[in-house]
Amino acid sequence: MQSTRESRRDRLRHDQAVRLIESFCRYPVQDLTLPIVRAAFVTRTRWGLSYWDAAILEAARSSGCDVVLSEDLSDQQDYGGIRVENPFREAG
């Protein structure tokens, strides 16, 4: 895990990293399934995205989400019913 790598000056201890990951378990997790992978291939081609960004969008769609928070995808873009919001954009 990158956060516990010894070369990091601000690294987490193993027990800290484990507690952090365990705290994420309160949120639902979408398994990566073959239908999601196939849908991501289509989304990648349709929108010119990386496979990983397309997989995130398709996992969100499969989970019933209609908004994805991302600083990498285009803010306010609608990707076939999944809208992206950049949580770091400046208000104005």
C-alpha positions as CSV (number, residue, x, y, z in Angstrom):
1,M,0.0,0.0,0.0
2,Q,1.4,3.4,-1.0
3,S,0.4,5.1,2.3
4,T,2.5,2.8,4.4
5,R,5.6,2.7,2.1
6,E,8.7,3.2,4.2
7,S,10.1,5.8,1.8
8,R,7.2,8.1,2.5
9,R,8.0,10.8,5.0
10,D,4.3,11.1,6.0
11,R,3.5,7.4,5.9
12,L,0.8,5.7,8.0
13,R,1.6,2.9,10.3
14,H,0.1,-0.4,9.3
15,D,-2.5,-0.4,12.1
16,Q,-3.6,3.2,11.0
17,A,-4.0,2.0,7.4
18,V,-6.0,-1.0,8.5
19,R,-8.4,1.1,10.6
20,L,-8.8,3.6,7.7
21,I,-9.7,0.8,5.3
22,E,-12.0,-0.8,7.8
23,S,-13.8,2.5,8.2
24,F,-14.6,2.5,4.5
25,C,-16.6,-0.7,5.0
26,R,-19.7,1.3,6.1
27,Y,-20.1,2.3,2.5
28,P,-21.4,-0.1,-0.2
29,V,-18.8,-1.5,-2.5
30,Q,-19.6,-2.5,-6.1
31,D,-17.8,-5.6,-7.2
32,L,-16.1,-5.4,-10.6
33,T,-18.2,-7.8,-12.7
34,L,-17.9,-8.9,-16.3
35,P,-21.0,-6.8,-17.3
36,I,-19.3,-3.7,-15.8
37,V,-16.1,-4.4,-17.6
38,R,-17.9,-4.8,-20.9
39,A,-19.9,-1.7,-20.3
40,A,-16.7,0.2,-19.5
41,F,-15.2,-0.8,-22.9
42,V,-18.2,0.8,-24.6
43,T,-18.1,3.9,-22.4
44,R,-14.4,4.3,-23.0
45,T,-14.9,4.3,-26.7
46,R,-18.0,6.5,-26.7
47,W,-16.5,9.2,-24.5
48,G,-12.8,8.8,-25.2
49,L,-12.0,8.1,-21.6
50,S,-9.4,5.9,-20.0
51,Y,-10.6,2.4,-19.2
52,W,-10.3,3.1,-15.4
53,D,-12.5,6.2,-15.6
54,A,-15.0,4.4,-17.7
55,A,-15.1,1.5,-15.2
56,I,-15.7,4.0,-12.3
57,L,-18.7,5.4,-14.3
58,E,-20.1,2.0,-15.0
59,A,-19.6,0.8,-11.5
60,A,-21.5,3.9,-10.3
61,R,-24.3,3.2,-12.9
62,S,-24.5,-0.4,-11.7
63,S,-24.8,0.8,-8.1
64,G,-27.7,3.2,-8.9
65,C,-25.6,6.3,-8.6
66,D,-26.3,9.3,-10.8
67,V,-23.5,11.5,-9.6
68,V,-19.7,10.8,-9.4
69,L,-17.3,13.0,-7.6
70,S,-14.1,13.4,-9.5
71,E,-11.4,15.9,-10.1
72,D,-10.2,14.1,-13.2
73,L,-13.3,13.8,-15.3
74,S,-15.0,16.9,-16.8
75,D,-16.9,18.8,-14.2
76,Q,-20.7,18.9,-14.8
77,Q,-20.3,16.5,-17.8
78,D,-23.2,14.0,-18.2
79,Y,-21.9,10.6,-19.3
80,G,-25.1,8.9,-20.4
81,G,-27.0,9.6,-17.2
82,I,-24.0,9.8,-14.8
83,R,-23.1,13.4,-14.0
84,V,-19.7,14.3,-12.7
85,E,-19.0,16.9,-10.0
86,N,-15.6,18.2,-9.1
87,P,-15.6,18.6,-5.3
88,F,-12.6,20.9,-5.5
89,R,-13.9,23.4,-8.1
90,E,-14.0,26.9,-7.0
91,A,-17.4,28.4,-6.4
92,G,-18.1,31.3,-8.5
